[in-house]
Amino acid sequence: MAITADSTIAELLRQKPESAQVLFRFGMGCLGCAIANNETIREAAMVHGIPLEEMLAALGIQE
């Protein structure tokens, strides 16, 4: 399954564990918390005030 902005953080980390370092750089330190299981990459970017396009580019995700 392709990772998109609407994939959850948990899905992203399962498929691309190296993405954790990218998320940490954006200040997302709670990758193992319960919210990460259901929060999408899009939602996480919004909540953390990160431009979605910037986060997707850093993660190597094409939207």
N, C-alpha and C positions, 0 to 999 in steps of 0.2 A: 504494500500500500504506500502510495506517495504521501510524503509529509507536506501539508499545506498550512496556511495561517489558521485554518480551522481545526487542525489536529491538536490534541491535548499535549501539554508539556510532558506528561507521562509517556505518550506515544512517541514523541520526539526523542526522549531519552532512551527508550527501549531500542529504537531503530538507529539512533546516532548518539551513543553515549558521550562522544567527544563534544557534543553540543553543550554539555554542562559548563565547560570552561567559558564558552561564549556567553551563556546566560549569566554566569558569575560576573563577567566584565560589565554587564549591563546592570549589575546591582541586584540580581535575582538570586538571593542566597538560600531560599527555602524550597529547594527543588524536590525534596522528599516529603513535603507536607501534604496533608490531605487535599488541599485545594489544587495542587498540581495534577492530581488524578483526573480532575474534571475541567480545569481551566484551559482554554485554548491559547495558542500562541498569540492570537489576535487580542484576546481578553487580557493576557498578561502584559502585553505591550501597552495597552490602554491604561491599565491599573498602575503601571510603573512609570507612566509618562514617557515612554520610549516610542519614537516614530516607527511604525510597523515596517515600513520599507527598509529602514536601516537595520532593524533586527533580522528581517528575513534575509537581507543581503549577507549579513555577518554569519548567519546560519547556513547559507548556501541553498536557500529555498527560493524557488521561482514561483511567483504568484500569477 
